Amino acid sequence: MRRDGIVSFTFGANISAVNDALFPLLGIGPKLFPDAELKQAADQINHALWTAFTPWTTAEWLEKHTNVSAEEFAPNRGGNRFTVVVNRSTPMADRSVHGLMYTP
């Protein structure tokens, strides 16, 4: 029995859930789909993130994200928006490659 569709669904839903959580973390707004089926919401989440990210200047990318206090951010600027996006997207990309290489 072939199950390769399940692999792509699992990775797609996981990536969508992680991306949807970026909205409150980066101070863009609330999650778009807190209770919805994320597989169906993936395109809308990615488009909304791209729309929010596109106009950001370098300074805006380097602003603190919402889960770090100003006191924590002052001595260590690693808690910035850019770091969050890079740290979240690198493991997802790695998992996606492994999912593409999966053969039952």
SULURTA-V723727 format. One record per pair of residues at least 6 apart in sequence whose ideal C-beta (glycine too) atoms are under 7 Angstrom apart, sorted by the first residue. I is the first residue (numbers start at 1). GAP is how many residues later the second one is. D is the distance in whole Angstrom. If there is no record, write none. Layout:
# SULURTA-V723727
I/GAP/D ; I/GAP/D
This chain:
# SULURTA-V723727
2/102/6 ; 3/101/5 ; 4/98/7 ; 4/100/7 ; 7/92/5 ; 7/95/5 ; 8/91/7 ; 9/30/6 ; 11/84/6 ; 11/85/6 ; 11/88/5 ; 12/27/6 ; 12/30/6 ; 13/25/5 ; 13/26/5 ; 15/77/5 ; 16/22/4 ; 16/23/7 ; 16/25/6 ; 16/26/4 ; 16/29/5 ; 17/21/5 ; 18/70/6 ; 18/74/6 ; 19/26/5 ; 19/27/6 ; 19/30/6 ; 20/11/5 ; 20/12/6 ; 20/13/6 ; 20/18/7 ; 20/25/5 ; 21/10/7 ; 22/27/6 ; 23/6/5 ; 23/7/6 ; 23/8/6 ; 23/9/7 ; 24/6/6 ; 24/7/6 ; 24/42/6 ; 25/40/5 ; 25/41/6 ; 25/42/6 ; 25/59/6 ; 26/39/5 ; 26/40/7 ; 26/55/5 ; 26/58/6 ; 27/38/7 ; 27/39/5 ; 28/24/5 ; 32/9/7 ; 32/12/7 ; 32/13/6 ; 32/16/6 ; 33/8/4 ; 33/12/7 ; 61/19/7 ; 61/20/5 ; 61/21/4 ; 62/15/7 ; 62/18/5 ; 62/20/6 ; 63/17/6 ; 63/18/6 ; 64/6/7 ; 64/9/4 ; 64/15/6 ; 64/16/6 ; 65/14/6 ; 65/15/7 ; 65/16/5 ; 65/19/5 ; 68/11/4 ; 72/7/6 ; 73/6/5
